[in-house]
Amino acid sequence: MIERFKRIATILKRIRPVIIFCLIFSLFLMLFSVLQSSLLSFELWLIPSFLAFCWFLALFSFGEIFSFVPELSTKQTSWSKRLLNSMHRTWYRSLGAFSVCVFIALIILSYQLLRQWYMR
């Protein structure tokens, strides 16, 4: 699981500027919606911009966290380095489980908020 997350994180690292741009754009759109800008009526776009901000923030965090996963240790390494490596990998396993829970929560939140947005 950790190796798959590391591969996904390397792909996300390549498109990091796009993710950051979309993150900033959705933040500004959300702020304009909340502050009720006189330029345009952005109230309609508050929920989609909030969801986009949450998703891009989750993708950015995922890419940053899982790009530094340590490799598996070999039999030739010392026992202290193997112990330290296994502790790091255990920490990343718990972060992986937490990330899966966050993405499931985002899916549920997206469904609920988009359902409310369409009901308007």
Number of C-alpha atoms within 10 A of each C-alpha: 9 19 14 10 20 20 14 16 24 17 13 21 19 11 13 17 12 13 19 15 12 17 22 15 15 22 18 14 20 23 16 19 20 13 11 13 12 8 7 9 11 18 15 11 16 19 17 17 22 19 19 19 22 18 18 19 17 16 21 20 14 20 23 16 16 23 18 12 18 15 12 11 15 9 8 7 9 10 11 9 12 16 12 12 17 16 12 14 17 13 12 20 16 12 16 18 12 12 16 12 12 13 14 12 12 16 14 12 14 19 12 11 16 14 11 11 14 7 7 6
